[in-house]
């Protein structure tokens, strides 16, 4: 991809990014970072400057870049720079940018060559750049100088690895041509993080500083020490050029002239130099963009489909159209009515799995909370017997009664019936509160119109409270009706004779064994199953354990697990009652206990069986289930009440029999009343409150809204809704434009396949080669292997020349390396090279052996 194609790609990508930045969102298309890695004074900063096209980085000898420089390029009409640590200040003079980089580096690292991993963040705005991130890293060094730490090599290595380990980072591995390429630290680091070589591009600098008669032709042709993406040679400005203010344009022309005039590089001049390096990087950017586009397009299309239905309603939006407001009001009220009815009556669509809906909570009030409140209120055995004895004595007065008085029974029953008013009114309050909560949840969909939402909630809540009063009046009337006439001829009432007989059999009732009896099927119906923890087993006996409990009408059994194969115990329910247990300070469980009213052990040696649940809601539910099985709550009198009235509670045997008889009669009649009340109260609440509120919403709510306020006031949308509509329309247009731009990018660019893998095992084993000799430091080995005779040692695997590439002349035509033979002499055949071998052998032997070892490994 040439610069012209890249210039066409820049505005397309920037348009794509601008489409999202205008909406305050980040574009999903992230372009790669470019990290420049190399040794100290390898020319990294010069490569980076050439790529940007501006002269702004510090220069000098030794370690100059001592902090990472994260350079963000941003396309803009004006050209200036900004530092993150100098917010609000714009630098238009790039000499000042260089000075600020030097000052900021010294501020953190000091003046004596210290280093720091804290990056300097610089943003350059220019009309000639693509939105990219470039990273200039400190050069790899091994010997600390100045204030540098002893582990300078390790610190710089870790600093570099922080950046190049990212998959979205292209690595420019910079190596000077006048050093041993096989020992390049930059290439070794790149190999560690990019073993496939797909992100690494080799850059050979200082080609103009090689010893006379040597060149890097085999390396640049990727024949010697190959990389998958090959090498690009560049010629940077020298320090003399920089001091002489030679600009980058002139330096690029000089670089081009060097490659065209050099006999070893002129045949590959079109693949060398900074412009070609830019072209290679541009192609990598293009490949990355094209590889990202399919998933990017899918995400955009998904977003477009998700908002298309909502946007369709906004396209023809006319704020001042009165018919629009009327239609919207009708739709809102209708939707509110449907939502309310679904929450009360239940619905198969859009089932809430996180919490109970209003109808489900009301159902629990009717069938769990209300019956439990009745029984908890009613059964206070000692108090009831005391009241019966007082009633009998007060009716007889001064005389001793021979018969059980009917008036005592009637007085006690009426008093017990009146006590039902409390639980009944409480159930009305609970249902009313659930209805109001349901209304609030349903009005959330009207939040786009604040006044409509507020008025709807107010009108419906007022109607619910109005119906609450009428429902309570009806509930009290039902209870008063029951008090007004005690029907002792009811078919389920046991009568006087049966009550006397039952009282005589009280003490003859035998306890049921632990192994249970052969119960009829009607008594074996399972009421409830679930996990409970037996809480009062001591630590020495195994501590609290969780078991699977099964409650029937006759017994409570528990098993090892819910497969119900291994039964642990079966507890008969006769003479059992349930009581609350105070929650332990160290426990998060909620506890209730079962005990025997005859002061017997309930389970093994325990008088109480403490059972624990995870929540109070589970405790209440188990209590309601036990109530169905006949296990009632206990409300014992305080000790002081018992002692204070003990002298008044002594009964003779005849009075005791009368109390027991009336107690049985009261129990029988109250069971009839309880059945009736438990059936009528929910029906009354349902008719007078719930159904009435539903009818009101369906038929009268709209008229009430019209009469409460002006339609225009009701349908004034909130500022958030207007903002959302504008954002949705902008988002819709941005998504459509982005999809068009993606199509333009696909048609304007061409993807280049990755080059095939090469044998780069030399990078893994180059550490094993012996250190280069001093001659090797002076005269690099980049071109030594082709001139080394191979007889007696076998052919070197990486050296054979398949022939000239890209119009290259034959190898013998290359200029000889010895000064006695000029580069343009007739060195066409082998005879002129024979005398040169003895003079060149000593310095080249260790060098070639080192190189061959690297290649063989």
PyMOL commands that set and color helices and strands:
alter all, ss='L'
color gray80, all
select helices_A, chain A and resi 3-21+44-52+94-109+152-164+181-183+185-193+207-209+217-220+239-243+248-261+266-271+274-315+322-345+358-378+381-396+406-418+420-446+450-484+495-504+506-508+521-523+539-541+616-628+639-644+646-648+653-699+701-708+711-714+719-748+762-768+774-778+784-787+811-813+831-834+836-856
alter helices_A, ss='H'
color red, helices_A
select strands_A, chain A and resi 33-38+67-75+80-83+116-126+132-136+169-176+200-205+231-233+526-534+545-552+555-559+567-572+576-581+590-596+608-613+632-633
alter strands_A, ss='S'
color yellow, strands_A
deselect
rebuild
show_as cartoon
